[in-house]
C-alpha cells in the first residue's frame, strides 16, 4: 500500500509563492501519472496539474503560467511550485497517484491547506 504525504501548505499573501511536496512511500515509477488536485469550500475537487512517468505535464487553465509541477524520481517526490498566488487559489491541495494497472484505484494524500489572504 503506497502512502502519499503532502507538505508545504500555509498562509501566504496575494502575489506570494509556495512550494508543495508530495513524498511517496514507494517508487513513483509505479504510477503512470501523478497530480495535484484542490478543493475549495463548497466546490468540487478539481485537477490543478499532472505529470506523467515521462514528465509530460498538463495544467488547469486557471493556473497555467503561474504553477509548475515537477518530479524528482530519486526522491520519489512530486512538487508543485505556485507563484503569483491569488485568493481564489485558496483550497486544500491533494496529491494523487494513478497506477499503471487498468481499473486500480487511485491513491490520495491527506491534503494540505493553502490560504491566500492579506
C-alpha positions, 0 to 999 in steps of 0.5 A: 500500500503506497502512502502519499504525504503532502507538505508545504501548505500555509498562509501566504499573501496575494502575489506570494509563492509556495512550494508543495511536496508530495513524498511517496512511500514507494517508487513513483515509477509505479504510477503512470501519472501523478497530480495535484488536485484542490478543493475549495469550500463548497466546490468540487475537487478539481485537477490543478496539474499532472505529470506523467512517468515521462514528465509530460505535464498538463495544467488547469487553465486557471493556473497555467503560467503561474504553477509548475509541477515537477518530479524528482524520481530519486526522491520519489517526490512530486512538487508543485511550485505556485507563484503569483498566488491569488485568493481564489487559489485558496483550497486544500491541495491533494496529491494523487497517484494513478497506477499503471494497472487498468481499473486500480484505484487511485491513491490520495494524500491527506491534503494540505491547506493553502490560504491566500489572504492579506 
